[in-house]
Amino acid sequence: MKLLLPKALQRFSNDQDILTLPCKQLGELAQALRTTAPSLAAAILDEQDTFKPFVKLFMNQEPISPWDPNISLSDSDEISIVTALVGG
């Protein structure tokens, strides 16, 4: 599966905008991030490997809600990370 990163998070992935991860289920995403991109994982995951509140995930352009770790993933699936905008 492919993980699409917004510009704001690319600094945590050596400026890559797409990471290819070997996840077969959504629940494997956090561990794959910890292994493949630890700086990115530290920025968007808490200590329990839950995505921080400002992070929203979309699978093939559809929101992932509610979170279900058993959702199957294929090589062609794309997970997009969208972060909340802060400021005024």
N, C-alpha and C positions, 0 to 999 in steps of 0.2 A: 504494500500500500504506500501511497505517497502522502506526505505531510507537507502542506503548503503553509509557509510562514509569512506573516506580514513583515514589512520593512523594519518595523520597530524591534522585532525579535531576531532578525537575521544576524545581528552582531553576536548572538549567542551560538551561532552555528557556522562560524567561519564565513559569514556573508552568503551562505547558501539560502536560496529561496524555496527549495524543495529538498526534503529528506526522504529517501526511500527506506522504509522500515519493514522488517520481516514479521509483521503482526498478522495473525489469523483471526484474532478476536479483538474487539475494542478494549477489553480488559488488559491486554498485553501492551498497550501503548505506553503507559507510564514506565514500565521496566525497560522497554526498548529505548525510550528517551534517556533514561538514566545511564544506559550502556553506551548509546551512540552519541548523544549530545548532552553531557552532564551539566554544562553551563545553562543550556536552555531548560533542562529539567528543573534546575534549581530556581530559575526565574518564574516558572509557571506551575510548579507542583508544590504542595505542602509536604510536611513530614510523613503524612499517611498516603502519599502518592495520589492525592486528590487534586484536581485542577483548582487553582486559586479562583476566587469569586470573579475576578475581572477577565477571566478567560472563557470564551465561548467556542464550542466546537461545532463544525458543520461537516456532514458526510455527503459527498456528492451534491453540494449546495443546499442540503436540507439540514435544519438544526437538529442536533442530537439532544433530545429532551423527551422523556427523562433519560438519565444515564443508564445504560444497560451494558455491563461488561461482556455479556454473552453475544452481542451483535457480531455476526461473522463478517470478516473482511476478505477481499480478494486483492490480487496484485493491481487491478485496475481501479480500485477505490481511492478516492481522494478525501483526505481529512483536512479541512481548513481551520486555522486558528484565527479567531478574531478577538482582539483585546479592546477593552473599554477605553474610550478617550477621556482624558482627565484634563481639566484646565478651564480657563474662562476667558 
